[in-house]
Amino acid sequence: MTFTYKNVYINETGTVAGPYEKKGPLNNYFDRSHDEFYLHTKTWEQAEVKFIEEAIDIVLNKLNKTRFDIDLFISGDLLNQIVASNYAARTLNIPYLGIYNACATSVEGLIIASNMIEAGQIKNCLCSASSHNNAAEKQFRYPVEYGGPKPKTTTFTTTGAAVAYLTYNKKNIKIESATIGKVVDLGISDAYEMGAVMAPAAADTIYRHLKDLKREVGYYDLILTGDLGSVGKEILKDYMSTEYNIELKNYDDTATMIFDLNNQDVYSGGSGPACAPLVTYSYIFHEMKKKKLKRVLLVATGALMSTTMVNQKLSIPAIAHAISLEVVE
């Protein structure tokens, strides 16, 4: 299912990153980054709420607006019952939609907001996605204090929050089209192989997006997935070539960009709902505003798993949503 839009734009963004991201290659592009995981709170979960609140404040300050100028807040995270988003929404006290599509949450939110703006149902929206390394590890695997070893194929959950302000006002980055993904499950049950789990879903969405709009890969200056990691990135390229006879050109993955894979102990790269938007709203938008990139296809991927189902030895389904971003001329 692919939509095209005439009047949806990302006017402004806010990015707040954690300590590992601060030591990575993109730190100069974030609006703010922190040296520690707690942000002067008592728990990692409470810190994630603060990451979201800070990113929202950054956007509102850039726009010279208050929360009362916002029609709708859409947000999602990795925690049970998306509690980080819920508590941040409590502070905003405006209409709120809480969403969950794992690491594909950011683009899911952009699609929902774009459809509502295009239809004239709302004038603007704040879309947020966040994650916290220690909180996610505690929930999905085991507390980080255990220090258990992991295979190199695993990914390292990013810490931070990214917020985008969408509106019909023509400025900065246009959301030109979007493709809603299908759930894909090739039978992989290893929670440490997220790249292999999600790559087929990314391939399916990219293929259908190009087919629906009758486009070639070269239409885009960059096709950007998030977040397959170094392993899943290579799987995606092989899968696209084998299954669809498409050679990915000008392609990268946000999980391999947010960290320095050679000098940081982050396994095969980043993950988490914050990974793709942190990279996109900071570095990629910087390059787009300088018109080094004019058309970018952002494909956010998510593993739709839970510890309950993984412990039952079930395979892990995946999803990928795509959104086409273009520079406003």
Secondary structure, 3 states (H helix, E strand, C coil): CEEECCCCEEEEEEEEECHHHHCCCCHHHCCEECCCCCCCCCCHHHHHHHHHHHHHHHHHHHHCCCHHHCCCEEEECCCHHHHHHHHHHHHHCCCEEECCCHHHHHHHHHHHHHHHHHCCCCCEEEEEEEECHHHHHHHHCCCHHHCCCCCCCCCEECCEEEEEEEECCCCCEEEEEEECCCCECCCCCCCCCHHHHHHHHHHHHHHHHHHHCCCCHHHCCEEEEECCHHHHHHHHHHHHHHHHCCCCCCEEEHHHCCCCCCCCCCCCCEECCCHHHHHHHHHHHHHHHCCCCCEEEEEEEEECCCHHHHHCCCCCCEEEEEEEEEECC
